C-alpha cells in the first residue's frame, strides 16, 4: 500500500519557522516529482511548491517564494518543506503529493502543477500561524 505521511506541523508565531517532512512508503518516488499543496479554512487547495525527481529544479507559488524551500532525499524516500518567516495567511493543512505520470521529467511543467496532475496524496498536517 502506497502511503505519504506528513509530519512537522504545529502552532507557531508569525515570523517563526517550521520544517515539514513527508515520508513515502509502498513504492519508491525517486523518479517522480514531489510537491506540497495547502488548503486554508474555507478555501480551495492550492499549489505551494514542487521539486523534480533529481532535485535539480524547484518551483514555488508566488506567495511563498523567498520564504519556503522544498528539498528531497531520495535515499530516504522523503521530501521536505522548510518554511521561514511564516505569516498568519500561511495557516492551512499542508499536503504532500506525488506526480508519477512523468517519470524522470525535469521541465517547467511543474511551475503550474494542478491537483489533477497528482497521483498520490498524503493526509495532511496542520500548520497554524498566530499573529
DAHUVEN-V282984 format. One line per field, one symbol per residue. phi: phi as a letter, one per 40 degrees, with the letter a starting at -180 (. if undefined). A space follows every 50 residues. Layout:
# DAHUVEN-V282984
phi = ???
This chain:
# DAHUVEN-V282984
phi = .cbbbcahcibacdgcbabcbbbcagacbcbbcbabbabcdgbccbcbaa bcdcgcbbbbcdcbdgbbbcaabccbfbbbbcbbfcbdcccacbbcabbb cbcgcbccdccbcbdccccbbccgbcbbbcc
